[in-house]
């Protein structure tokens, strides 16, 4: 998608280009008009703390006139697949955390508690859609067909990425808060131009993932202004996990985050981010809305980061254990398991097989990670500039001397111990 790639690299250039109307997809006539749908959804979201929910905390099915039909169209195997995905991501996350604690990764970003928000939204995407993640979208990566072992190349330090985004339409992780949101809008505007140039191009939408902490960054505001102004086919998906590292969400915002959508003139939907069925339905609606030419949507998935922000973080320093225990009662996996058993959609054999498959995935990830070898820090110095730079050369020399000091110290210690023996 040439125009999309070009626009993604320079969204301001794309924004200044002339705009063209996007041909609606064949099912556009059956969908509400942009203003009409926005009005309906804002009435449900603005000034209200209620979130769309199709499974309550006890796993009981609930009905919503707008979103339940999306779930009714799913096969039992698809719903079982949601559980399988969430369980595998959790098992993968546990293995990655263990690898970091054992010194095999420099850092890891846990996702425990947010599996439903990621699997639900990821499975709602079409193959032609494109996702721009932060650094925690391990579940979305699974739904886009990535080998999860590839995610660890970045955290082991052997790669600046780890995969080719063009193969799965899943962009590289972004470690700078909110930097991916302007890229997402630029790519979405590129999609518009591809459609204008060739109306037979398959319609597509973009999902821009970010967290509640990133929502306070100017990049998110600017991205929503551009997306709304140009009616770009992008879904802003905020996983509000209640904590921006050690800062609680109520310090960042005095109102529900979803209310911000009204200021940009776009629909805003708040969804229970621990309810995978509701997340899937809301995401499906939003993606259809964007893909059909009705413009952007903001989704606030209300969820919780059960563990640490990263493996370098200690959440016991800033929040009570009781809070974590409370949110564990809303666990997305347990909720769906209860539903599957109650509806006779899954049995003990199914859950046992999911566990076994998860263990196999973890073993594959560990083996693949250890086979990567170590990172060559000198390669990082070599790629700071296109050509050799005296300051970088000086810094490399200091590093090599520093690194050599550990070898000398170890040699001296060994000789001392040998002499004492």
C-alpha positions in Angstrom: 0.0 0.0 0.0 2.4 2.7 -1.3 0.4 5.8 -0.5 -0.4 4.6 3.0 3.2 3.9 3.8 4.2 7.3 2.6 1.5 9.0 4.6 2.4 7.1 7.7 5.9 8.4 7.6 4.8 12.0 7.3 1.2 12.7 8.5 1.6 16.5 8.2 2.4 16.2 4.5 -0.5 13.9 4.1 -2.8 16.3 6.0 -1.8 19.2 3.7 -2.6 17.2 0.6 -6.0 17.6 -1.1 -8.7 15.4 0.4 -11.1 13.2 -1.6 -14.3 11.5 -0.5 -13.9 7.8 0.3 -16.2 5.5 -1.5 -18.4 3.7 1.0 -18.2 -0.1 1.2 -21.2 -2.1 -0.1 -22.8 -2.4 3.3 -22.6 1.3 4.1 -26.2 1.9 3.1 -27.4 -0.3 6.0 -25.3 1.6 8.6 -26.3 4.8 10.4 -25.1 8.1 9.1 -22.0 9.5 10.8 -23.8 12.3 12.7 -26.7 10.1 13.6 -24.5 7.3 15.0 -22.3 9.8 16.9 -25.3 11.4 18.5 -26.6 8.0 19.7 -23.3 6.9 21.2 -22.5 10.2 22.8 -25.8 10.1 24.6 -24.7 6.8 26.1 -21.2 7.9 26.9 -20.9 11.6 27.7 -21.7 12.3 31.4 -22.0 8.6 32.2 -19.7 6.1 33.8 -21.6 3.2 32.3 -19.7 0.9 30.0 -21.0 -1.5 27.4 -21.0 -4.9 28.9 -22.2 -8.2 27.5 -20.8 -10.5 30.2 -21.1 -9.4 33.8 -18.4 -10.2 36.4 -20.1 -13.6 37.2 -20.0 -14.6 33.5 -23.8 -14.1 32.9 -24.8 -12.9 29.4 -26.3 -9.5 29.1 -28.2 -7.9 26.2 -27.4 -4.7 24.4 -29.6 -3.7 21.4 -26.7 -2.3 19.5 -23.9 -4.7 20.2 -25.4 -8.1 21.1 -26.1 -8.9 17.5 -22.3 -8.9 16.8 -21.8 -11.7 19.3 -24.9 -13.6 18.2 -23.2 -14.0 14.8 -20.2 -15.7 16.3 -19.7 -19.5 16.2 -19.0 -21.4 19.4 -15.5 -22.2 18.1 -14.8 -18.5 17.6 -15.8 -17.8 21.2 -13.7 -20.7 22.5 -10.9 -19.1 20.4 -11.2 -15.9 22.4 -10.5 -17.9 25.6 -7.7 -19.8 24.0 -6.0 -16.6 22.8 -6.3 -14.9 26.2 -5.0 -18.0 28.0 -2.0 -18.3 25.6 -1.1 -14.6 26.0 -1.2 -14.9 29.8 1.1 -18.0 29.6 3.4 -16.2 27.2 3.5 -13.2 29.5 4.4 -15.4 32.5 7.3 -17.0 30.5 8.6 -13.6 29.3 8.5 -12.3 32.9 10.5 -15.4 34.1 13.0 -14.9 31.3 13.6 -11.3 32.4 14.0 -12.3 36.0 16.6 -14.9 34.9 18.6 -12.2 33.1 17.6 -13.2 29.6 15.7 -10.0 28.8 16.7 -6.5 29.7 13.1 -5.5 30.4 9.5 -6.9 30.1 6.1 -5.2 30.0 3.4 -7.4 31.5 -0.1 -7.5 30.2 -1.9 -9.5 32.9 -5.4 -8.3 33.3 -5.7 -6.6 29.9 -6.1 -9.8 27.7 -9.8 -9.2 26.9 -9.2 -5.7 25.7 -6.5 -6.9 23.3 -7.9 -10.1 22.0 -11.4 -8.6 21.6 -10.2 -5.7 19.6 -7.6 -7.6 17.7 -10.0 -10.3 16.6 -12.4 -7.6 15.4 -10.0 -6.4 12.7 -9.9 -7.5 9.1 -6.7 -8.7 7.5 -6.4 -5.5 5.5 -6.7 -3.3 8.6 -3.6 -2.0 10.3 -2.6 -1.8 14.0 -0.3 0.7 15.6 0.6 -0.7 19.1 2.4 0.8 22.1 4.8 -1.7 23.8 2.2 -3.8 25.6 0.0 -5.1 22.8 1.1 -8.8 23.0 -2.4 -10.0 22.7 -3.0 -8.0 19.5 0.2 -9.3 18.1 -1.1 -12.9 18.6 -4.3 -12.0 16.7 -2.3 -10.6 13.8 -0.4 -13.8 13.4 3.0 -12.9 14.9 5.3 -15.5 16.3 5.3 -14.2 19.9 9.0 -15.1 20.2 9.7 -12.3 17.8 8.4 -9.7 20.4 11.3 -10.6 22.7 14.0 -9.7 20.2 13.4 -6.0 21.1 13.4 -6.7 24.9 16.6 -8.8 24.6 18.3 -6.0 22.8 19.2 -7.9 19.6 16.8 -5.9 17.4 15.2 -2.5 17.1 12.0 -4.2 16.0 11.8 -8.0 15.5 9.3 -8.4 12.7 8.3 -7.0 9.3 5.1 -5.0 9.8 4.1 -5.4 6.2 3.6 -9.1 6.6 0.9 -8.9 9.3 -0.2 -5.2 9.3 1.0 -5.0 12.9 3.4 -2.1 13.3 6.6 -2.2 15.4 6.3 -1.5 19.1 6.6 2.2 20.1 8.4 2.9 23.3 7.9 6.7 23.2 4.5 7.5 24.7 1.8 8.3 22.0 4.3 8.6 19.2 2.4 6.0 17.2 -0.9 7.9 17.1 0.1 10.5 14.5 1.6 7.7 12.4 -1.7 5.8 12.7 -3.7 8.8 11.4 -1.2 9.4 8.6 -1.5 5.8 7.5 -5.3 6.1 7.7 -5.2 9.2 5.5 -3.0 7.2 3.1 -5.8 4.6 2.9 -8.2 7.3 1.9 -5.9 8.3 -1.0 -5.4 4.7 -2.1 -9.2 4.4 -2.3 -9.5 7.6 -4.2 -6.8 6.6 -6.7 -8.3 3.1 -7.1 -11.9 2.5 -6.0 -11.4 -1.2 -6.3 -8.9 -1.2 -3.4 -10.2 -3.1 -0.4 -11.5 -0.7 2.3 -9.5 -0.8 5.5 -9.2 0.9 8.8 -6.5 1.6 11.4 -6.4 1.0 15.1 -4.3 3.3 17.2 -3.6 1.7 20.6 -2.6 3.8 23.6 -3.0 3.9 27.3 -4.5 6.3 29.8 -1.1 7.8 30.5 -0.5 8.5 26.8 -3.9 10.2 26.6 -2.4 13.2 28.4 0.3 13.6 25.6 -0.2 16.2 23.0 0.3 13.7 20.2 -3.1 12.1 21.0 -4.9 15.4 20.9 -3.2 16.4 17.6 -4.0 13.0 16.1 -7.6 13.3 17.0 -7.8 16.8 15.5 -6.3 15.6 12.2 -8.5 12.4 12.2 -11.7 14.3 12.8 -10.8 17.1 10.4 -10.1 14.7 7.5 -12.6 12.0 8.5 -9.8 9.5 8.6 -10.7 5.8 9.0 -9.0 5.3 12.4 -10.2 3.8 15.7 -8.5 5.3 18.8 -8.4 2.4 21.2 -7.4 3.5 24.8 -6.8 0.8 27.3 -7.5 2.6 30.5 -5.8 0.4 33.0 -6.2 3.0 35.7 -2.4 3.6 36.3 0.1 5.6 34.2 3.0 3.9 36.0 2.4 5.4 39.5 -0.1 8.0 38.6 -3.8 7.0 39.0 -6.2 8.0 36.3 -8.2 10.3 38.4 -5.2 12.6 38.7 -5.0 12.9 34.9 -8.7 13.4 34.2 -11.7 14.7 36.2 -14.2 13.1 33.8 -14.4 9.8 32.0 -11.8 9.7 29.2 -14.5 8.8 26.6 -16.1 12.2 27.1 -13.2 13.8 25.2 -14.6 12.4 21.9 -17.3 15.0 21.9 -14.8 17.8 21.7 -13.5 16.3 18.4 -17.0 15.7 17.0 -16.5 11.9 16.9 -18.3 9.0 18.5 -17.0 7.8 21.9 -17.8 4.4 23.4 -16.8 3.2 26.9 -16.6 -0.6 27.1 -15.9 -3.0 29.9 -12.3 -3.9 28.9 -12.4 -7.2 30.9 -15.4 -8.4 28.8 -13.9 -9.9 25.6 -17.3 -10.2 24.0 -18.2 -6.6 24.6 -14.8 -5.4 23.4 -15.1 -7.5 20.2 -18.6 -6.1 19.5 -17.7 -2.5 20.1 -14.5 -2.8 18.1 -16.3 -4.4 15.3 -18.9 -1.6 15.2 -16.2 1.1 15.3 -14.1 -0.5 12.6 -17.1 -0.9 10.3 -17.9 2.7 11.0 -14.4 3.9 10.1 -14.1 1.6 7.1 -17.4 2.7 5.7 -16.2 6.3 5.5 -17.9 7.7 8.6 -14.7 8.8 10.2 -12.8 8.1 13.5 -14.1 6.6 16.7 -12.7 6.7 20.3 -13.0 3.6 22.4 -12.2 3.6 26.1 -11.7 0.1 27.3 -11.9 0.2 31.1 -9.5 -2.5 32.4 -6.8 -2.9 35.0 -3.1 -3.5 35.1 -2.9 -6.3 37.7 0.9 -6.4 37.9 3.7 -4.0 37.5 4.0 -1.4 34.7 7.2 -3.1 33.7 9.6 -5.5 35.4 11.6 -2.4 36.6 8.5 -1.2 38.5 7.3 -2.0 42.1 3.5 -1.3 42.3 3.5 -1.9 46.1 5.1 1.5 46.5 2.1 3.4 45.2 -1.1 1.2 45.5 -2.7 -1.1 48.0 -2.8 -4.9 47.6 -6.6 -4.7 48.2 -7.1 -2.8 45.0 -5.3 -5.6 43.0 -7.3 -8.3 44.7 -10.5 -6.5 43.9 -9.7 -6.3 40.2 -8.7 -10.0 40.2 -12.4 -10.8 40.8 -13.1 -9.2 37.4 -10.6 -11.5 35.7 -11.4 -11.7 32.0 -10.3 -15.4 31.6 -12.4 -16.6 34.6 -15.4 -14.6 33.3 -15.4 -16.2 29.9 -14.6 -19.7 31.3 -17.7 -19.4 33.5 -19.8 -18.4 30.5 -18.4 -21.2 28.3 -19.2 -23.8 30.9 -22.6 -22.5 31.7 -23.6 -22.5 28.0 -22.1 -26.0 27.5 -19.7 -24.5 24.9 -16.5 -26.0 26.5 -15.6 -28.8 28.9 -12.7 -30.0 31.0 -11.0 -31.5 28.0 -11.0 -28.2 26.2 -9.4 -26.3 29.0 -6.8 -29.0 29.6 -5.8 -28.8 25.9 -5.6 -25.0 26.1 -3.2 -25.3 29.1 -1.1 -27.9 27.3 -0.9 -25.8 24.2 0.1 -22.8 26.3 2.9 -24.7 27.9 4.1 -25.7 24.4 4.0 -22.0 23.3 6.0 -21.0 26.4 8.6 -23.7 25.7 8.9 -22.5 22.1 9.4 -18.9 23.2 12.1 -19.8 25.7 14.0 -21.9 23.2 13.8 -19.3 20.5 14.9 -16.5 22.9 17.9 -18.4 24.2 18.9 -19.2 20.6 19.1 -15.5 19.8 22.5 -15.1 21.6 23.5 -11.8 23.2 23.2 -8.3 22.0 26.3 -6.6 20.5 26.3 -3.2 22.0 29.0 -2.0 19.6 26.5 -2.3 16.8 24.4 0.3 18.6 27.3 2.8 18.6 27.9 2.1 14.9 24.4 3.1 13.9 24.0 6.4 15.8 25.2 8.3 12.7 25.6 7.3 9.0 29.3 8.0 9.3 31.9 7.7 12.1 31.6 10.5 14.6 34.5 11.4 17.0 32.2 11.8 20.1 30.6 8.4 19.5 34.1 6.9 19.0 35.2 8.4 22.3 32.1 7.0 24.1 32.7 3.6 22.6 36.3 3.6 23.8 35.1 4.5 27.3 32.5 1.7 27.2 35.1 -0.9 26.1 37.4 0.1 28.9 34.6 -0.1 31.4 33.5 -3.5 30.1 37.1 -4.8 30.3 37.3 -3.8 33.9 34.9 -6.6 34.8 37.0 -9.1 33.0 40.1 -8.0 34.9 38.3 -8.1 38.2 37.1 -11.6 37.7 40.6 -12.7 36.7 42.1 -11.2 39.8 39.4 -12.8 42.0 40.1 -16.2 40.5 43.8 -15.9 41.0 43.3 -14.8 44.6 41.0 -17.7 45.3 43.4 -20.2 43.6 46.4 -18.9 45.7 44.4 -19.1 48.9 43.6 -22.7 48.1 
